[in-house]
């Protein structure tokens, strides 16, 4: 019984605010009070205070109320990271010292709309990319942070591919006297898509702590060293005799 009450309380707390009753206006000027239930086809289902169902065709509802319903029904999106890298290695014809390896990275995102129907409101894509300092499991670098506005106003448009204007690089090199490796390696990313109210409608993340501490990440600048709470930290000291631990 306690378990049932607990689950029920969670469900009640999570009910979206748009299920609350409000006054709706028809194009004719008439109004009615009801709770919005759902959209099916070209009709919208409402429930009045007596629990009776009321179906209204979309074309009869005011433009303002149609926009309100659309905002509460964001599209279902499938998002994924896009990335490509190339190795840039220095050439040295006269010295046997192992030269730095520089990995040049480009990052972006692909956003695919998998639901039907129109959605005229603007959306915001936010991307964070991090690298990890070699030999320091809790030291990270913010490689990139971008915000990009996207839209699916065009009903025929179902996919958007975007690339960050920033080209980043991570470098690995060796100290000759003890053959210890230094540098960093690409670690992961966080992608968020939010609606005009700031509600997250799609996300993809490789490291859960990034999502948990996204507010802290937003305070950081590209190039900052951070820990798993998003707090800014100093780079870790070099550790002799260790090699790359990808």
C-alpha positions in Angstrom: 0.0 0.0 0.0 2.8 2.4 0.9 4.5 1.6 -2.4 1.3 2.4 -4.3 0.9 5.7 -2.5 4.6 6.6 -3.2 4.2 5.9 -6.9 0.9 7.8 -7.0 2.5 10.8 -5.3 5.3 10.8 -7.9 2.8 10.6 -10.7 0.7 13.5 -9.3 3.8 15.7 -8.8 4.9 15.1 -12.4 1.7 15.9 -14.1 2.4 18.7 -16.6 1.0 22.1 -15.8 -0.8 22.3 -19.1 -3.3 19.7 -17.9 -4.8 22.3 -15.5 -8.1 23.9 -16.6 -7.9 27.1 -18.5 -10.2 29.3 -20.7 -10.0 28.5 -24.4 -11.1 30.8 -27.2 -12.7 29.8 -30.5 -12.2 31.9 -33.7 -15.9 32.8 -33.4 -15.2 34.6 -30.1 -16.9 32.0 -27.9 -15.0 30.7 -24.9 -15.0 27.5 -22.7 -13.2 26.3 -19.7 -11.6 22.8 -19.8 -8.4 20.8 -19.4 -6.4 20.0 -22.5 -6.0 16.3 -22.9 -4.3 15.5 -26.2 -4.2 16.1 -30.0 -5.3 13.4 -32.4 -5.4 14.0 -36.1 -7.1 17.4 -36.8 -8.9 17.5 -33.5 -8.1 18.4 -29.9 -9.6 16.6 -26.9 -10.6 18.6 -23.8 -12.1 17.5 -20.5 -14.5 19.9 -18.8 -15.1 20.3 -15.0 -17.7 17.6 -15.0 -15.4 15.1 -16.7 -17.2 15.3 -20.0 -15.1 15.1 -23.2 -15.1 17.9 -25.7 -13.6 17.6 -29.2 -12.7 20.7 -31.1 -11.3 20.8 -34.6 -8.0 22.7 -34.8 -9.4 25.1 -37.5 -12.0 26.4 -35.0 -9.5 27.2 -32.2 -7.9 30.6 -31.9 -4.3 31.0 -33.2 -3.1 31.9 -29.8 -4.5 28.8 -28.2 -3.2 26.6 -31.1 0.3 28.1 -30.5 -0.1 27.3 -26.8 -0.9 23.6 -27.5 1.9 23.3 -30.0 4.4 24.6 -27.5 3.2 21.9 -25.1 3.7 19.2 -27.7 7.4 19.5 -28.8 8.6 17.2 -31.5 10.3 14.0 -30.7 14.0 14.3 -31.7 16.8 11.9 -32.2 20.1 13.7 -31.6 23.7 12.5 -32.0 27.2 13.9 -32.0 29.1 14.4 -35.2 32.9 14.3 -35.0 35.9 13.9 -37.1 39.6 14.0 -36.3 43.0 14.0 -38.1 46.5 13.4 -36.8 49.0 16.2 -37.3 52.5 15.1 -36.4 55.5 17.2 -36.6 58.4 16.1 -38.8 62.0 16.1 -37.5 64.8 14.9 -39.8 67.7 15.5 -37.5 66.5 14.6 -34.0 65.5 11.2 -32.7 63.3 12.7 -30.0 59.7 11.6 -30.3 57.7 14.6 -31.4 54.2 15.6 -30.2 51.1 14.1 -31.7 48.4 16.6 -32.3 44.8 15.4 -32.9 42.7 18.0 -34.6 39.0 17.6 -33.8 35.8 19.0 -35.4 32.5 18.5 -33.6 28.9 19.0 -34.5 25.5 17.4 -34.1 22.7 15.8 -36.1 19.2 16.4 -35.1 16.5 14.3 -36.6 12.7 14.9 -36.2 11.0 11.5 -35.7 7.5 12.7 -34.9 4.9 14.1 -37.3 3.1 17.4 -37.2 4.1 21.0 -37.3 6.2 22.8 -34.7 6.7 26.5 -35.4 8.5 27.5 -32.2 12.3 27.9 -32.2 14.5 25.4 -30.5 18.0 25.7 -29.0 20.8 23.2 -29.4 23.6 23.3 -26.8 26.8 21.3 -27.0 29.6 20.7 -24.6 32.8 18.7 -25.4 35.4 17.7 -22.9 38.9 16.1 -23.0 40.7 14.3 -20.1 44.2 15.1 -18.9 46.4 12.1 -19.3 47.0 10.2 -16.0 44.6 12.3 -14.1 41.2 10.6 -14.0 39.4 13.6 -12.4 40.9 16.4 -14.5 39.0 17.5 -17.6 39.3 20.4 -20.1 36.3 22.1 -21.7 37.2 21.8 -25.4 34.0 23.4 -26.8 30.7 25.0 -25.8 28.3 26.1 -28.5 24.7 27.3 -28.7 22.9 27.0 -32.0 19.3 27.9 -32.9 17.3 25.3 -34.9 13.8 25.2 -36.3 11.5 22.7 -37.9 8.9 25.2 -39.1 9.2 23.6 -42.6 7.1 20.4 -42.3 9.3 18.8 -45.0 12.5 19.4 -43.0 13.2 16.4 -40.8 16.9 16.5 -40.3 19.5 19.2 -39.4 23.2 18.7 -39.4 25.4 21.4 -37.8 29.1 21.8 -37.2 30.8 23.9 -34.6 32.8 26.9 -36.0 35.5 26.0 -33.5 38.3 23.6 -34.5 40.0 22.1 -31.4 43.1 20.1 -30.8 44.5 17.8 -28.2 48.1 17.0 -27.9 50.2 14.1 -26.6 53.9 14.3 -26.2 56.8 12.6 -24.3 59.4 14.0 -22.0 62.7 12.4 -23.1 64.5 12.0 -19.8 61.9 9.8 -18.2 59.7 8.9 -21.3 56.6 10.1 -19.5 53.7 11.1 -21.6 51.9 14.4 -21.2 48.8 16.0 -22.7 45.1 15.1 -23.1 42.7 13.0 -24.9 39.1 13.4 -26.1 36.6 12.2 -23.5 33.0 12.9 -24.3 30.1 15.3 -24.8 26.7 16.6 -23.8 24.0 17.6 -26.2 20.8 19.4 -25.1 17.8 20.6 -27.1 15.5 23.0 -25.3 12.2 24.7 -26.2 11.4 28.4 -25.8 10.5 27.8 -22.1 13.9 26.3 -21.4 12.5 22.8 -21.0 14.9 20.0 -22.2 13.1 18.0 -24.9 16.0 15.9 -26.1 19.5 15.0 -24.7 22.4 12.8 -25.3 25.4 12.5 -22.9 28.5 10.3 -22.5 29.3 11.3 -19.0 26.3 11.6 -16.6 28.1 14.1 -14.4 28.0 16.6 -17.2 24.2 16.6 -17.3 24.0 16.7 -13.5 26.3 19.8 -13.4 25.3 21.6 -16.6 24.6 24.8 -14.7 28.3 24.8 -13.5 29.5 23.9 -17.0 27.8 27.0 -18.4 29.9 29.2 -16.1 33.1 27.9 -17.6 35.1 29.1 -20.5 36.5 27.0 -23.3 40.0 25.9 -22.2 39.2 25.8 -18.5 40.2 22.7 -16.5 37.3 21.3 -14.5 36.5 18.3 -12.2 33.4 16.1 -12.3 31.3 18.8 -10.5 32.1 21.4 -13.1 34.2 23.3 -10.7 37.3 25.0 -12.1 40.6 23.3 -11.1 44.3 23.6 -11.8 45.9 21.1 -14.3 47.4 18.0 -12.7 51.1 17.8 -12.3 53.1 15.7 -14.7 53.7 12.1 -13.4 57.1 10.6 -14.3 57.3 7.3 -16.1 53.7 7.0 -17.2 52.5 6.5 -20.7 49.2 7.4 -22.4 46.2 5.8 -20.8 43.5 6.2 -23.4 
